[in-house]
Every structure is written in C-alpha cells, then in structure tokens.
Amino acid sequence: MSSEAPAPSKKATEPILYGFPSTDDLSQALANFVLAAQDEALKKQATFKIAISGGSLPKVLGKNLIGRSDVPWNKWEVFFADERVVPLDHEESNFRLNDENLFTHVPIPRQNIHVIDTSKLDDPEAVADDYEKQLVASFVGSSSIAFPRFDLVLLGIGPDGHTCSLFPGHPLLNEMDGWVAWLDDSPKPPPTRITLTYPVLNHAHRVAFVSSGESKQEIMEKVLDHPEEGLPASRVKVISPGRVYFFSDEAALGRVKYERTKFEDSSKL
Ligand SMILES: O=C1O[C@H](COP(=O)(O)O)[C@@H](O)[C@H](O)[C@H]1O
C-alpha cells in the first residue's frame, strides 16, 4: 500500500498522482481542477484554451461540469488532443463523444470548438494540415511561436499505454517538429487519425491524465512505476513550470506503488 503525501512534495518534474475512492470523487475533483485552470487562464487572457481526448474521458469530465452555473462557457476554446478521421456524427468520433457528454449540455459557442475538416476525410494529411492551421490561428499573435501553449490538456491512457493517438513503437513518437501529425495505421480502430505531437503536449501549462476502472490496473502500474519502459503516456514530460497530473480512481491504481498526493483545494494550482 502506498502513502499519500500532502501537496506538493514532488520534484517539479515528477508527475502528481491524485487517487480517489470512486470514479465520482475523481470526476468531482477533475471538474474543480479544470475550473481552477480556467480561472487562472482567464486572469491573463481572454479565452481558456483546452485540449480534450476521447475514449473514457468525456463521460468522467462531463458528469460534474454540466450544470455548474458559475462557468463562463463563452470563454472556452476547445481543441481535440486527437481525433479519428471519420464524420463528426460517427460513433468513433472523439468530437461526438464529447458532444454527447459535454458540449450539448453547456453553452460553449460552436465556433470555439475546433473540429476536423470533414470535407477532406480521404486525405488525412490535409485534415492534419487544416487542424494545425486552426491551432496557428488561435495561438499565434503578432510574434511567432515554436509551439502552442494550452492552458490544460486532458488525456486518456489506453491499455497498451497509448495516449492521444501516439501508440507504442509508432514512428510518430519521434515527431518533434510538427504540431499536428496524422497516421493511417493505428493499431486501435479506426486506423486513420490525427494527433497532437509530444512537443505540443510538453509545452502545455498542465497535462492531466484521467483513468478509471480495474481494467487500467496493469497499464497504470507500468506507466507510473516503470516510466523507464518508455510507454507513450510515460513520455509526456511537460516543460517546467508546467506539470503532469494523474487523476485516477483507486480501482485503476490497485497495483500502483507511486506516491499519491492528497487532492486539496484546486484553487492552489
Ligand atoms: O483511441 C483513443 O484512446 C485513448 C484512450 O482511451 P480510453 O477509452 O482507454 O480512455 C483516448 O484518450 C484517445 O482520445 C482515443 O482516440
């Protein structure tokens, strides 16, 4: 059984692990964390720029964000950490999952939700280029920047350790220049996808991985206790003062020895 340390006892480069007794406790804390990141961003700029994943995340994310009356949704600007190159109403679309679990329930202006260009579905390179242009239009002001800096990136972890659409052993793990990459050989269906690259993830103000359920025990142990294995999720190393967080329920952490940090008032972000 691992110990729980008061925040923040970790070195700035080490991930912070928050463990919760239930998925609902996780979801509640995640909502508070997201809103604290939003508040911090809006003190400095006009919009809160967040990248969201698909998979199991949208349900956990939406559950406790929907219905919050204190959220300036019109100031949210949403991108996808990765997207499957399918129509937006396709059952495998990450947009669709987030739409069902969050967007249709809250008044984020539709033009602030950056979706893929579905007129180019047979050309994933063009889809990736278009998505990169949307990032450039949002992040690049009068001066040029090497990489965009999201206020918050929310990621999942697949059973093989993939995150975004960055899969174990895939050449895209070595992409260090582009902002958005594409692949048509994803080992998990559907094969054609676009994804943010490591340098974009690593330039974020904060990246939070979200995982829940017993089926994630084995992979959480590998990612947190054996980062030397170099699985895609373990390779996210946010540049200081940015930080990596893990939000997991204890069902997912059954085998994990990595030290938990007590989740306190998220306004101390
Ligand atoms: O294919 C994908 O999988 C990951 C992980 O999904 P999960 O269901 O195991 O949480 C997800 O984060 C990513 O957005 C998605 O495209």
The ligand as an ORCA input file, in Angstrom:
! r2SCAN-3c Opt
* xyz 0 1
  O      -8.189      5.827    -29.103
  C      -8.180      6.560    -28.134
  O      -7.870      6.045    -26.926
  C      -7.409      6.854    -25.837
  C      -7.614      6.077    -24.551
  O      -8.978      5.731    -24.441
  P      -9.610      5.068    -23.140
  O     -11.007      4.668    -23.566
  O      -8.772      3.866    -22.796
  O      -9.650      6.103    -22.081
  C      -8.089      8.212    -25.835
  O      -7.519      9.035    -24.849
  C      -7.952      8.830    -27.228
  O      -8.520     10.121    -27.255
  C      -8.648      7.953    -28.212
  O      -8.600      8.453    -29.540
*
